[in-house]
Amino acid sequence: RWMRARSASAEIAVVHAARSRRMPAKAKAAVAVAVLILPAMWLVDTVQRMSLQGKLTPIASEIAGRQVGVRCPGWWGRLLSPGDTNAGVVAIDEDGRMAGHTDLRTATCEELSALIGGGREQQLACVSRSTSCGDDAQQTAWAVNTLAHEAVHLRGVQDEAVTECHAVQNLALAAQRLGATPEQARGLALLHLETSPAKKPVLYQLPGGCENGGPLDERPA
């Protein structure tokens, strides 16, 4: 009798232990959702990012004068660089050779995506009337100029001031390629020309010769 009771107690303990190891229904549901939804979110993010890069690449290539690439960060890149203040970069190897692509940062890519998607109509309407527009319009102009700036680097130009001079001359072109009207594009360029100097380091300030008819004028006619 003692042996049977002991055996029964052991069986009950095993059942309790098994139950304690079982995952609660809510936890199972959460795992199932994560398994199904996270890959889908990653796929959607990847498709959207590739689509955006495909729209930015021809613009950068046109300004660079050669076939180049534009990359925007994926979700992992965005997660690892939440405080990145760079707008975009072009890598240079130890021999001084430019890479064949630019890496634009999250804020720049998001702003350009919004512009392409028609989400910056108010900003464009403002710049078509005046250069007295707020920070939101200035951010749009800054993002477009970043695309142009990095594309000029991809020409092989390393000097930041000279690069910026050519970038502001191509800002309106880039804006039109992104969907702005000629008037809106010109307004973005003028807004950036007037408001950005106060925000730029000395290294990026427009150099001498960057004026109409100057040696850095791309369209002297």
Buried (B, 14 or more C-beta within 10 A) or exposed (E): EEEEEEEEEEEEEEEEEEEEEEEEEEEEEEEEEEEEEEEEEEEEBEEEBEEBBEBBBEBBBBBBEEEBBBBBBEEEBBEEEEEBEEBBBBEEEEEEEBBEBBBBBBBBBBBBBBBBEEEBEEBBEBBBEEBEBEEEBBBBBBBBBBBBBBBBBBBEBEEBBBBBBBBBBBBBBBBBBBBBEEBBBBBBBBBBBEBBEEEBEEEBBBBEEBEEEEEBBEEEE
